[in-house]
Amino acid sequence: MVVSVGMRLQEGPWGGGNQFGSSLAAFLRARGIQVIFDLHHPAIDVILLTEPRGDLRTSAFTDDDIAYYQSRTGHRAVVIHRVNECDERKATTASGGGEGACRGGGAYRAQQSPRGGGG
């Protein structure tokens, strides 16, 4: 099984999202699951979109990148989008609150992607 986690892990203290990504990768690898942080593998089984705003340094890929990957490879993957609701709750934005302005509070939505190309 191949899981792609859509984040660029940062060295040093970087907040809860970074800790989540690092812990998730370690957890999955300890169970024999291959973890990558991009969309270069031809047969990814699970894609975790953690930060859809591609202009942030922690974002590895966007929802558009996932759509392109699936149309290019024709591979069926489960796509999970982590929704960080604390931007709304704390009235922060990517530009106003900056990266790391939110801590925790993520929700998850899983969706089986459609078969084949198109998109």
N, C-alpha and C positions, 0 to 999 in steps of 0.2 A: 504494500500500500504506500502511496505517495501523497503527502499532505503539503500543500503550499500555503505558508503563512504570509499574508500580505503586509509585512512590516520590515523595516530596516532597523535591526537592533542597534542600540547606541551603547557605547562604552560608558561605564560609570553610572552614577545616579541619574535617572531620567524619568522617573515616575512609574505609576502603576501599570500603564500599558506595556512598557518595556519589560517590566518584571513578569507580567502575564505572558508575553511572547517567549521570553527566555525559559520560564517554567514549563510552558506548554511544550516547547520543543524538547526539553529534557525528558518530560513525562512520556511523550510519544516515542522518542528514540529509545528509551529504556524498554519499550515494548516492541522493539523491532520495526518501527514505522519510519520510513525515510521522510525527513523533513527538509523542505527547501524554502527559500524566501524569494522566489521569482516564478515566472511562468515559462521556463525554458524546457522543462521535461515534457516529452511527447504524450505522456499518459498519466496526468495528475488525477487522483481519485477524489480528493477533497481540496477545495480552494476556500481559504478563510480571508475574506476582505475585512481588514481591520481599520483602515484609514483611506476612504475613497478620494480625499483631497490630494491629488498628485503633486501639488506644489509644496507639501510639507516634507521635511527630510526623513520622517519616519515612515512615509508611504512607499511601499515597494511596487504597487500597481493599483490601478483604478478599476471601476466597474466596466469602463470601455475597454480596458486592456483584457479583462476576463472575457468579454464578448468576442473580442478579436481572437484571443487564444482558442476559444471553443469553435469559432467559425473556421479558423485556419487548420486546426487539428482534427475536427470532427469528433473529438473525444467527449464522452459524457462524464461529467464530474458533478458532485454535489457542491453547491456554492453556499457558503455560510457568510452572512454579512453581520458583523458586530456593529450595533448601533450605539453610539455614545450619546446617550440622552442628556448627559450633564451639561452640554453646551446650552441647551434650552433652559434647563433647570437653573443654571448659574448665570444665564444671560451673557455667555462668552461666545466668541467666534474665533475662527482661525487667525484673523488679523487683530481683532480686539483683545482676545484673551491670550493669544499666542499658544505655541505648542506647549503642552504640559499644563495648560490652565485648568483642565478638568482632571479629576482623579476618580477613577472607578466609575461605577454606575452603568456598565455596558449591558445591553440586551442583545440576544442572538436570534437570528432568523435563518432557518435552513430551507433551501429550495433545490429540488432536483432540476438540473438544467435540461433543456430540451435536447433531443438527439440530433446529431448531425450538424451540418453547417448552417449558414444563414445567420443573420443577426446583424 
